[in-house]
């Protein structure tokens, strides 16, 4: 298993209007962080796509999100992101050899 963390600060441009008065980090920004961290978790492989992603709990800006990656079936990498006792996102990525 491999782990990583990320934090989206209050000044991130995606937060303007998402949602006024009670901002949350957009799912696409969370997935961008997942994919960036997954590259380090699967050396020699390249991310070929997002197989599935489920958003379980909102991620407020300024809150550190922990990520864990575990190998799944061949060609897949499972991920989970959380803060405190709240799962933010979970799913799996499709992998192919980096030379493919």
Biopython code that builds the backbone (N, CA, C, O; Angstrom):
import numpy as np
from Bio.PDB.StructureBuilder import StructureBuilder

atoms = [
    (1, "UNK", "N", (0.852, -1.179, 0.000)),
    (1, "UNK", "CA", (0.000, 0.000, 0.000)),
    (1, "UNK", "C", (0.895, 1.237, 0.000)),
    (1, "UNK", "O", (1.959, 1.256, 0.618)),
    (2, "UNK", "N", (0.443, 2.253, -0.698)),
    (2, "UNK", "CA", (1.155, 3.522, -0.780)),
    (2, "UNK", "C", (0.229, 4.626, -0.269)),
    (2, "UNK", "O", (-0.987, 4.554, -0.442)),
    (3, "UNK", "N", (0.808, 5.636, 0.356)),
    (3, "UNK", "CA", (0.000, 6.734, 0.886)),
    (3, "UNK", "C", (0.543, 8.084, 0.437)),
    (3, "UNK", "O", (1.725, 8.218, 0.122)),
    (4, "UNK", "N", (-0.330, 9.074, 0.413)),
    (4, "UNK", "CA", (0.028, 10.446, 0.061)),
    (4, "UNK", "C", (-0.971, 11.374, 0.741)),
    (4, "UNK", "O", (-1.964, 10.912, 1.302)),
    (5, "UNK", "N", (-0.715, 12.670, 0.694)),
    (5, "UNK", "CA", (-1.662, 13.661, 1.219)),
    (5, "UNK", "C", (-1.712, 14.843, 0.261)),
    (5, "UNK", "O", (-0.805, 15.054, -0.543)),
    (6, "UNK", "N", (-2.785, 15.601, 0.366)),
    (6, "UNK", "CA", (-2.874, 16.863, -0.365)),
    (6, "UNK", "C", (-3.765, 17.816, 0.408)),
    (6, "UNK", "O", (-4.559, 17.401, 1.252)),
    (7, "UNK", "N", (-3.624, 19.095, 0.108)),
    (7, "UNK", "CA", (-4.417, 20.139, 0.739)),
    (7, "UNK", "C", (-4.704, 21.203, -0.317)),
    (7, "UNK", "O", (-3.787, 21.700, -0.971)),
    (8, "UNK", "N", (-5.959, 21.545, -0.478)),
    (8, "UNK", "CA", (-6.368, 22.617, -1.388)),
    (8, "UNK", "C", (-6.675, 23.837, -0.518)),
    (8, "UNK", "O", (-7.585, 23.803, 0.310)),
    (9, "UNK", "N", (-5.907, 24.916, -0.711)),
    (9, "UNK", "CA", (-6.097, 26.078, 0.160)),
    (9, "UNK", "C", (-7.287, 26.928, -0.276)),
    (9, "UNK", "O", (-7.844, 26.760, -1.361)),
    (10, "UNK", "N", (-7.649, 27.841, 0.610)),
    (10, "UNK", "CA", (-8.828, 28.701, 0.404)),
    (10, "UNK", "C", (-8.752, 29.560, -0.856)),
    (10, "UNK", "O", (-9.785, 30.000, -1.360)),
    (11, "UNK", "N", (-7.544, 29.808, -1.375)),
    (11, "UNK", "CA", (-7.390, 30.669, -2.534)),
    (11, "UNK", "C", (-7.434, 29.942, -3.869)),
    (11, "UNK", "O", (-7.237, 30.567, -4.911)),
    (12, "UNK", "N", (-7.684, 28.650, -3.866)),
    (12, "UNK", "CA", (-7.702, 27.899, -5.131)),
    (12, "UNK", "C", (-8.793, 28.463, -6.046)),
    (12, "UNK", "O", (-9.915, 28.689, -5.594)),
    (13, "UNK", "N", (-8.479, 28.695, -7.333)),
    (13, "UNK", "CA", (-9.451, 29.334, -8.234)),
    (13, "UNK", "C", (-10.735, 28.532, -8.444)),
    (13, "UNK", "O", (-11.756, 29.119, -8.804)),
    (14, "UNK", "N", (-10.723, 27.244, -8.238)),
    (14, "UNK", "CA", (-11.936, 26.441, -8.457)),
    (14, "UNK", "C", (-12.992, 26.672, -7.378)),
    (14, "UNK", "O", (-14.148, 26.285, -7.545)),
    (15, "UNK", "N", (-12.595, 27.299, -6.279)),
    (15, "UNK", "CA", (-13.537, 27.469, -5.166)),
    (15, "UNK", "C", (-14.493, 28.639, -5.357)),
    (15, "UNK", "O", (-15.545, 28.688, -4.719)),
    (16, "UNK", "N", (-14.140, 29.577, -6.224)),
    (16, "UNK", "CA", (-15.021, 30.728, -6.462)),
    (16, "UNK", "C", (-16.343, 30.216, -7.034)),
    (16, "UNK", "O", (-16.380, 29.681, -8.142)),
    (17, "UNK", "N", (-17.401, 30.380, -6.291)),
    (17, "UNK", "CA", (-18.717, 29.937, -6.737)),
    (17, "UNK", "C", (-19.028, 28.476, -6.449)),
    (17, "UNK", "O", (-20.076, 27.982, -6.866)),
    (18, "UNK", "N", (-18.156, 27.779, -5.756)),
    (18, "UNK", "CA", (-18.367, 26.337, -5.499)),
    (18, "UNK", "C", (-18.300, 26.040, -4.015)),
    (18, "UNK", "O", (-17.329, 25.378, -3.647)),
    (19, "UNK", "N", (-19.071, 26.378, -3.220)),
    (19, "UNK", "CA", (-20.344, 27.071, -3.197)),
    (19, "UNK", "C", (-20.215, 28.290, -2.299)),
    (19, "UNK", "O", (-19.619, 28.193, -1.227)),
    (20, "UNK", "N", (-20.754, 29.436, -2.703)),
    (20, "UNK", "CA", (-20.603, 30.665, -1.921)),
    (20, "UNK", "C", (-21.081, 30.488, -0.479)),
    (20, "UNK", "O", (-22.165, 29.965, -0.218)),
    (21, "UNK", "N", (-20.235, 30.942, 0.445)),
    (21, "UNK", "CA", (-20.592, 30.863, 1.858)),
    (21, "UNK", "C", (-20.243, 29.539, 2.508)),
    (21, "UNK", "O", (-20.096, 29.476, 3.729)),
    (22, "UNK", "N", (-20.108, 28.488, 1.729)),
    (22, "UNK", "CA", (-19.750, 27.179, 2.272)),
    (22, "UNK", "C", (-18.978, 26.400, 1.206)),
    (22, "UNK", "O", (-19.488, 25.426, 0.653)),
    (23, "UNK", "N", (-17.740, 26.835, 0.919)),
    (23, "UNK", "CA", (-16.987, 26.235, -0.189)),
    (23, "UNK", "C", (-16.617, 24.778, 0.064)),
    (23, "UNK", "O", (-16.344, 24.373, 1.194)),
    (24, "UNK", "N", (-16.615, 24.007, -1.011)),
    (24, "UNK", "CA", (-16.127, 22.627, -0.993)),
    (24, "UNK", "C", (-15.222, 22.441, -2.205)),
    (24, "UNK", "O", (-15.400, 23.088, -3.237)),
    (25, "UNK", "N", (-14.261, 21.559, -2.061)),
    (25, "UNK", "CA", (-13.337, 21.283, -3.162)),
    (25, "UNK", "C", (-14.085, 20.472, -4.214)),
    (25, "UNK", "O", (-14.651, 19.429, -3.884)),
    (26, "UNK", "N", (-14.104, 20.918, -5.475)),
    (26, "UNK", "CA", (-14.802, 20.182, -6.532)),
    (26, "UNK", "C", (-14.193, 18.787, -6.753)),
    (26, "UNK", "O", (-12.993, 18.581, -6.572)),
    (27, "UNK", "N", (-15.038, 17.852, -7.140)),
    (27, "UNK", "CA", (-14.605, 16.481, -7.382)),
    (27, "UNK", "C", (-13.492, 16.379, -8.403)),
    (27, "UNK", "O", (-12.591, 15.555, -8.249)),
    (28, "UNK", "N", (-13.534, 17.199, -9.443)),
    (28, "UNK", "CA", (-12.499, 17.134, -10.477)),
    (28, "UNK", "C", (-11.134, 17.525, -9.910)),
    (28, "UNK", "O", (-10.114, 16.984, -10.338)),
    (29, "UNK", "N", (-11.100, 18.442, -8.969)),
    (29, "UNK", "CA", (-9.841, 18.841, -8.333)),
    (29, "UNK", "C", (-9.327, 17.700, -7.454)),
    (29, "UNK", "O", (-8.129, 17.416, -7.437)),
    (30, "UNK", "N", (-10.225, 17.056, -6.732)),
    (30, "UNK", "CA", (-9.842, 15.903, -5.903)),
    (30, "UNK", "C", (-9.275, 14.792, -6.787)),
    (30, "UNK", "O", (-8.234, 14.218, -6.467)),
    (31, "UNK", "N", (-9.951, 14.487, -7.892)),
    (31, "UNK", "CA", (-9.467, 13.433, -8.789)),
    (31, "UNK", "C", (-8.129, 13.793, -9.417)),
    (31, "UNK", "O", (-7.302, 12.910, -9.645)),
    (32, "UNK", "N", (-7.902, 15.057, -9.699)),
    (32, "UNK", "CA", (-6.610, 15.484, -10.227)),
    (32, "UNK", "C", (-5.500, 15.165, -9.222)),
    (32, "UNK", "O", (-4.425, 14.707, -9.608)),
    (33, "UNK", "N", (-5.759, 15.404, -7.946)),
    (33, "UNK", "CA", (-4.781, 15.092, -6.895)),
    (33, "UNK", "C", (-4.589, 13.577, -6.765)),
    (33, "UNK", "O", (-3.468, 13.105, -6.575)),
    (34, "UNK", "N", (-5.681, 12.822, -6.869)),
    (34, "UNK", "CA", (-5.595, 11.359, -6.805)),
    (34, "UNK", "C", (-4.710, 10.838, -7.929)),
    (34, "UNK", "O", (-3.824, 10.017, -7.690)),
    (35, "UNK", "N", (-4.940, 11.302, -9.144)),
    (35, "UNK", "CA", (-4.176, 10.827, -10.305)),
    (35, "UNK", "C", (-2.706, 11.204, -10.178)),
    (35, "UNK", "O", (-1.835, 10.393, -10.495)),
    (36, "UNK", "N", (-2.415, 12.418, -9.722)),
    (36, "UNK", "CA", (-1.022, 12.833, -9.545)),
    (36, "UNK", "C", (-0.315, 11.949, -8.524)),
    (36, "UNK", "O", (0.828, 11.545, -8.737)),
    (37, "UNK", "N", (-0.986, 11.648, -7.423)),
    (37, "UNK", "CA", (-0.384, 10.802, -6.384)),
    (37, "UNK", "C", (-0.297, 9.350, -6.834)),
    (37, "UNK", "O", (0.632, 8.642, -6.445)),
    (38, "UNK", "N", (-1.241, 8.894, -7.642)),
    (38, "UNK", "CA", (-1.242, 7.504, -8.108)),
    (38, "UNK", "C", (-0.042, 7.216, -8.993)),
    (38, "UNK", "O", (0.450, 6.088, -9.016)),
    (39, "UNK", "N", (0.434, 8.210, -9.717)),
    (39, "UNK", "CA", (1.597, 8.004, -10.578)),
    (39, "UNK", "C", (2.793, 7.552, -9.750)),
    (39, "UNK", "O", (3.566, 6.704, -10.195)),
    (40, "UNK", "N", (2.953, 8.103, -8.559)),
    (40, "UNK", "CA", (4.045, 7.697, -7.679)),
    (40, "UNK", "C", (3.764, 6.346, -7.022)),
    (40, "UNK", "O", (4.694, 5.620, -6.668)),
    (41, "UNK", "N", (2.492, 6.010, -6.860)),
    (41, "UNK", "CA", (2.113, 4.749, -6.206)),
    (41, "UNK", "C", (2.236, 3.552, -7.135)),
    (41, "UNK", "O", (2.257, 2.412, -6.672)),
    (42, "UNK", "N", (2.316, 3.791, -8.435)),
    (42, "UNK", "CA", (2.379, 2.699, -9.418)),
    (42, "UNK", "C", (3.527, 2.944, -10.394)),
    (42, "UNK", "O", (3.292, 3.231, -11.568)),
    (43, "UNK", "N", (4.778, 2.832, -9.913)),
    (43, "UNK", "CA", (5.910, 3.083, -10.810)),
    (43, "UNK", "C", (5.930, 2.100, -11.980)),
    (43, "UNK", "O", (5.616, 0.919, -11.829)),
    (44, "UNK", "N", (6.304, 2.614, -13.137)),
    (44, "UNK", "CA", (6.351, 1.776, -14.339)),
    (44, "UNK", "C", (5.003, 1.626, -15.018)),
    (44, "UNK", "O", (4.896, 0.979, -16.060)),
    (45, "UNK", "N", (3.971, 2.224, -14.429)),
    (45, "UNK", "CA", (2.625, 2.151, -14.990)),
    (45, "UNK", "C", (2.162, 3.567, -15.312)),
    (45, "UNK", "O", (2.705, 4.545, -14.799)),
    (46, "UNK", "N", (1.171, 3.655, -16.153)),
    (46, "UNK", "CA", (0.565, 4.942, -16.496)),
    (46, "UNK", "C", (-0.936, 4.826, -16.264)),
    (46, "UNK", "O", (-1.526, 3.770, -16.492)),
    (47, "UNK", "N", (-1.549, 5.912, -15.812)),
    (47, "UNK", "CA", (-2.989, 5.930, -15.566)),
    (47, "UNK", "C", (-3.690, 5.972, -16.913)),
    (47, "UNK", "O", (-3.486, 6.900, -17.696)),
    (48, "UNK", "N", (-4.519, 4.965, -17.185)),
    (48, "UNK", "CA", (-5.232, 4.881, -18.464)),
    (48, "UNK", "C", (-6.669, 5.373, -18.337)),
    (48, "UNK", "O", (-7.342, 5.588, -19.345)),
    (49, "UNK", "N", (-7.142, 5.552, -17.110)),
    (49, "UNK", "CA", (-8.508, 6.031, -16.930)),
    (49, "UNK", "C", (-8.990, 5.824, -15.518)),
    (49, "UNK", "O", (-8.377, 5.114, -14.721)),
    (50, "UNK", "N", (-10.102, 6.460, -15.230)),
    (50, "UNK", "CA", (-10.759, 6.296, -13.938)),
    (50, "UNK", "C", (-11.836, 5.236, -14.125)),
    (50, "UNK", "O", (-12.798, 5.450, -14.862)),
    (51, "UNK", "N", (-11.682, 4.120, -13.474)),
    (51, "UNK", "CA", (-12.654, 3.035, -13.595)),
    (51, "UNK", "C", (-13.935, 3.390, -12.847)),
    (51, "UNK", "O", (-15.037, 3.231, -13.372)),
    (52, "UNK", "N", (-13.780, 3.864, -11.633)),
    (52, "UNK", "CA", (-14.926, 4.308, -10.840)),
    (52, "UNK", "C", (-14.446, 5.286, -9.782)),
    (52, "UNK", "O", (-13.301, 5.228, -9.335)),
    (53, "UNK", "N", (-15.340, 6.185, -9.389)),
    (53, "UNK", "CA", (-15.061, 7.137, -8.319)),
    (53, "UNK", "C", (-16.379, 7.489, -7.649)),
    (53, "UNK", "O", (-17.352, 7.861, -8.304)),
    (54, "UNK", "N", (-16.384, 7.361, -6.331)),
    (54, "UNK", "CA", (-17.579, 7.711, -5.553)),
    (54, "UNK", "C", (-17.172, 8.741, -4.514)),
    (54, "UNK", "O", (-16.224, 8.545, -3.755)),
    (55, "UNK", "N", (-17.907, 9.835, -4.500)),
    (55, "UNK", "CA", (-17.652, 10.896, -3.543)),
    (55, "UNK", "C", (-18.591, 10.694, -2.368)),
    (55, "UNK", "O", (-19.812, 10.740, -2.521)),
    (56, "UNK", "N", (-18.021, 10.470, -1.205)),
    (56, "UNK", "CA", (-18.802, 10.109, -0.019)),
    (56, "UNK", "C", (-19.077, 11.277, 0.925)),
    (56, "UNK", "O", (-20.107, 11.315, 1.597)),
    (57, "UNK", "N", (-18.145, 12.227, 0.966)),
    (57, "UNK", "CA", (-18.283, 13.336, 1.915)),
    (57, "UNK", "C", (-17.565, 14.550, 1.328)),
    (57, "UNK", "O", (-16.510, 14.392, 0.713)),
    (58, "UNK", "N", (-18.111, 15.764, 1.500)),
    (58, "UNK", "CA", (-17.443, 16.958, 0.966)),
    (58, "UNK", "C", (-16.089, 17.190, 1.631)),
    (58, "UNK", "O", (-15.885, 16.870, 2.802)),
    (59, "UNK", "N", (-15.180, 17.752, 0.856)),
    (59, "UNK", "CA", (-13.863, 18.135, 1.370)),
    (59, "UNK", "C", (-13.807, 19.656, 1.425)),
    (59, "UNK", "O", (-13.818, 20.312, 0.384)),
    (60, "UNK", "N", (-13.747, 20.225, 2.632)),
    (60, "UNK", "CA", (-13.619, 21.684, 2.731)),
    (60, "UNK", "C", (-12.203, 22.125, 2.357)),
    (60, "UNK", "O", (-11.253, 21.366, 2.548)),
    (61, "UNK", "N", (-12.051, 23.331, 1.833)),
    (61, "UNK", "CA", (-10.704, 23.834, 1.566)),
    (61, "UNK", "C", (-9.940, 23.991, 2.883)),
    (61, "UNK", "O", (-10.525, 24.244, 3.936)),
    (62, "UNK", "N", (-8.625, 23.832, 2.792)),
    (62, "UNK", "CA", (-7.790, 23.986, 3.979)),
    (62, "UNK", "C", (-7.719, 22.757, 4.862)),
    (62, "UNK", "O", (-7.094, 22.793, 5.921)),
    (63, "UNK", "N", (-8.352, 21.666, 4.443)),
    (63, "UNK", "CA", (-8.335, 20.415, 5.216)),
    (63, "UNK", "C", (-7.466, 19.407, 4.471)),
    (63, "UNK", "O", (-7.679, 19.146, 3.287)),
    (64, "UNK", "N", (-6.491, 18.845, 5.172)),
    (64, "UNK", "CA", (-5.594, 17.867, 4.551)),
    (64, "UNK", "C", (-6.346, 16.565, 4.308)),
    (64, "UNK", "O", (-7.002, 16.031, 5.202)),
    (65, "UNK", "N", (-6.238, 16.067, 3.083)),
    (65, "UNK", "CA", (-6.873, 14.804, 2.692)),
    (65, "UNK", "C", (-5.774, 13.742, 2.566)),
    (65, "UNK", "O", (-4.778, 13.956, 1.875)),
    (66, "UNK", "N", (-5.955, 12.629, 3.217)),
    (66, "UNK", "CA", (-5.033, 11.502, 3.140)),
    (66, "UNK", "C", (-5.486, 10.574, 2.026)),
    (66, "UNK", "O", (-6.684, 10.355, 1.848)),
    (67, "UNK", "N", (-4.540, 10.029, 1.279)),
    (67, "UNK", "CA", (-4.843, 9.094, 0.190)),
    (67, "UNK", "C", (-4.115, 7.785, 0.438)),
    (67, "UNK", "O", (-2.960, 7.776, 0.864)),
    (68, "UNK", "N", (-4.793, 6.689, 0.170)),
    (68, "UNK", "CA", (-4.170, 5.367, 0.235)),
    (68, "UNK", "C", (-4.459, 4.640, -1.073)),
    (68, "UNK", "O", (-5.571, 4.701, -1.597)),
    (69, "UNK", "N", (-3.454, 3.959, -1.588)),
    (69, "UNK", "CA", (-3.564, 3.205, -2.837)),
    (69, "UNK", "C", (-3.223, 1.741, -2.561)),
    (69, "UNK", "O", (-2.247, 1.440, -1.874)),
    (70, "UNK", "N", (-4.031, 0.842, -3.099)),
    (70, "UNK", "CA", (-3.756, -0.587, -2.971)),
    (70, "UNK", "C", (-3.955, -1.241, -4.326)),
    (70, "UNK", "O", (-4.899, -0.911, -5.044)),
    (71, "UNK", "N", (-3.071, -2.171, -4.682)),
    (71, "UNK", "CA", (-3.253, -2.882, -5.940)),
    (71, "UNK", "C", (-4.557, -3.676, -5.899)),
    (71, "UNK", "O", (-4.941, -4.213, -4.859)),
    (72, "UNK", "N", (-5.214, -3.739, -7.019)),
    (72, "UNK", "CA", (-6.436, -4.538, -7.145)),
    (72, "UNK", "C", (-6.154, -5.607, -8.193)),
    (72, "UNK", "O", (-5.038, -6.120, -8.267)),
    (73, "UNK", "N", (-7.123, -5.939, -8.979)),
    (73, "UNK", "CA", (-6.890, -6.895, -10.068)),
    (73, "UNK", "C", (-5.771, -6.368, -10.959)),
    (73, "UNK", "O", (-5.462, -5.177, -10.921)),
    (74, "UNK", "N", (-5.159, -7.241, -11.762)),
    (74, "UNK", "CA", (-4.117, -6.746, -12.674)),
    (74, "UNK", "C", (-4.646, -5.579, -13.510)),
    (74, "UNK", "O", (-5.734, -5.641, -14.081)),
    (75, "UNK", "N", (-3.847, -4.521, -13.564)),
    (75, "UNK", "CA", (-4.236, -3.357, -14.339)),
    (75, "UNK", "C", (-5.156, -2.396, -13.615)),
    (75, "UNK", "O", (-5.714, -1.487, -14.229)),
    (76, "UNK", "N", (-5.323, -2.592, -12.289)),
    (76, "UNK", "CA", (-6.171, -1.681, -11.523)),
    (76, "UNK", "C", (-5.506, -1.292, -10.212)),
    (76, "UNK", "O", (-4.760, -2.070, -9.616)),
    (77, "UNK", "N", (-5.792, -0.078, -9.781)),
    (77, "UNK", "CA", (-5.288, 0.443, -8.518)),
    (77, "UNK", "C", (-6.464, 1.058, -7.774)),
    (77, "UNK", "O", (-7.112, 1.975, -8.279)),
    (78, "UNK", "N", (-6.740, 0.555, -6.577)),
    (78, "UNK", "CA", (-7.828, 1.104, -5.753)),
    (78, "UNK", "C", (-7.301, 2.307, -4.989)),
    (78, "UNK", "O", (-6.120, 2.363, -4.647)),
    (79, "UNK", "N", (-8.179, 3.271, -4.721)),
    (79, "UNK", "CA", (-7.788, 4.430, -3.928)),
    (79, "UNK", "C", (-8.890, 4.803, -2.953)),
    (79, "UNK", "O", (-10.068, 4.520, -3.173)),
    (80, "UNK", "N", (-8.480, 5.440, -1.879)),
    (80, "UNK", "CA", (-9.407, 5.977, -0.882)),
    (80, "UNK", "C", (-8.808, 7.264, -0.359)),
    (80, "UNK", "O", (-7.616, 7.318, -0.057)),
    (81, "UNK", "N", (-9.632, 8.314, -0.247)),
    (81, "UNK", "CA", (-9.221, 9.585, 0.330)),
    (81, "UNK", "C", (-10.110, 9.909, 1.514)),
    (81, "UNK", "O", (-11.321, 9.689, 1.461)),
    (82, "UNK", "N", (-9.520, 10.433, 2.589)),
    (82, "UNK", "CA", (-10.300, 10.723, 3.784)),
    (82, "UNK", "C", (-9.654, 11.826, 4.601)),
    (82, "UNK", "O", (-8.480, 12.153, 4.424)),
    (83, "UNK", "N", (-10.448, 12.393, 5.499)),
    (83, "UNK", "CA", (-9.932, 13.287, 6.537)),
    (83, "UNK", "C", (-10.703, 12.957, 7.794)),
    (83, "UNK", "O", (-11.921, 12.785, 7.762)),
    (84, "UNK", "N", (-9.986, 12.870, 8.902)),
    (84, "UNK", "CA", (-10.616, 12.433, 10.149)),
    (84, "UNK", "C", (-11.212, 11.050, 9.946)),
    (84, "UNK", "O", (-10.538, 10.139, 9.463)),
    (85, "UNK", "N", (-12.474, 10.897, 10.314)),
    (85, "UNK", "CA", (-13.146, 9.600, 10.131)),
    (85, "UNK", "C", (-14.090, 9.617, 8.924)),
    (85, "UNK", "O", (-14.947, 8.743, 8.793)),
    (86, "UNK", "N", (-13.934, 10.604, 8.052)),
    (86, "UNK", "CA", (-14.834, 10.771, 6.909)),
    (86, "UNK", "C", (-14.156, 10.403, 5.592)),
    (86, "UNK", "O", (-13.140, 10.992, 5.221)),
    (87, "UNK", "N", (-14.724, 9.427, 4.892)),
    (87, "UNK", "CA", (-14.234, 9.087, 3.561)),
    (87, "UNK", "C", (-14.733, 10.148, 2.593)),
    (87, "UNK", "O", (-15.933, 10.408, 2.504)),
    (88, "UNK", "N", (-13.808, 10.752, 1.873)),
    (88, "UNK", "CA", (-14.128, 11.785, 0.887)),
    (88, "UNK", "C", (-14.405, 11.150, -0.467)),
    (88, "UNK", "O", (-15.409, 11.457, -1.110)),
    (89, "UNK", "N", (-13.506, 10.260, -0.901)),
    (89, "UNK", "CA", (-13.616, 9.639, -2.223)),
    (89, "UNK", "C", (-13.024, 8.240, -2.163)),
    (89, "UNK", "O", (-12.108, 7.971, -1.387)),
    (90, "UNK", "N", (-13.557, 7.359, -2.988)),
    (90, "UNK", "CA", (-12.974, 6.034, -3.153)),
    (90, "UNK", "C", (-13.295, 5.544, -4.556)),
    (90, "UNK", "O", (-14.291, 5.949, -5.157)),
    (91, "UNK", "N", (-12.440, 4.668, -5.070)),
    (91, "UNK", "CA", (-12.663, 4.158, -6.414)),
    (91, "UNK", "C", (-11.472, 3.381, -6.903)),
    (91, "UNK", "O", (-10.669, 2.877, -6.118)),
    (92, "UNK", "N", (-11.365, 3.288, -8.229)),
    (92, "UNK", "CA", (-10.243, 2.565, -8.812)),
    (92, "UNK", "C", (-9.838, 3.202, -10.143)),
    (92, "UNK", "O", (-10.638, 3.839, -10.829)),
    (93, "UNK", "N", (-8.571, 3.002, -10.473)),
    (93, "UNK", "CA", (-7.980, 3.527, -11.692)),
    (93, "UNK", "C", (-7.543, 2.359, -12.571)),
    (93, "UNK", "O", (-7.140, 1.312, -12.064)),
    (94, "UNK", "N", (-7.622, 2.537, -13.879)),
    (94, "UNK", "CA", (-7.082, 1.562, -14.819)),
    (94, "UNK", "C", (-5.636, 1.930, -15.112)),
    (94, "UNK", "O", (-5.313, 3.099, -15.320)),
    (95, "UNK", "N", (-4.767, 0.922, -15.125)),
    (95, "UNK", "CA", (-3.342, 1.116, -15.376)),
    (95, "UNK", "C", (-2.900, 0.330, -16.599)),
    (95, "UNK", "O", (-3.449, -0.728, -16.905)),
    (96, "UNK", "N", (-1.908, 0.857, -17.288)),
    (96, "UNK", "CA", (-1.244, 0.148, -18.383)),
    (96, "UNK", "C", (0.256, 0.370, -18.208)),
    (96, "UNK", "O", (0.661, 1.350, -17.584)),
    (97, "UNK", "N", (1.080, -0.519, -18.744)),
    (97, "UNK", "CA", (2.521, -0.286, -18.657)),
    (97, "UNK", "C", (2.885, 1.061, -19.270)),
    (97, "UNK", "O", (2.306, 1.473, -20.275)),
    (98, "UNK", "N", (3.835, 1.732, -18.665)),
    (98, "UNK", "CA", (4.228, 3.073, -19.115)),
    (98, "UNK", "C", (4.721, 3.068, -20.551)),
    (98, "UNK", "O", (4.678, 4.106, -21.211)),
    (99, "UNK", "N", (5.184, 1.938, -21.054)),
    (99, "UNK", "CA", (5.677, 1.864, -22.418)),
    (99, "UNK", "C", (4.573, 1.616, -23.435)),
    (99, "UNK", "O", (4.821, 1.676, -24.639)),
    (100, "UNK", "N", (3.348, 1.336, -22.965)),
    (100, "UNK", "CA", (2.236, 1.035, -23.885)),
    (100, "UNK", "C", (1.683, 2.290, -24.508)),
    (100, "UNK", "O", (0.747, 2.223, -25.305)),
]
sb = StructureBuilder()
sb.init_structure("model")
sb.init_model(0)
sb.init_chain("A")
sb.init_seg("    ")
for serial, (resi, resn, name, xyz) in enumerate(atoms, 1):
    if name == "N":
        sb.init_residue(resn, " ", resi, " ")
    sb.init_atom(name, np.array(xyz, "f"), 0.0, 1.0, " ", f" {name:<3s}", serial, name[0])
structure = sb.get_structure()
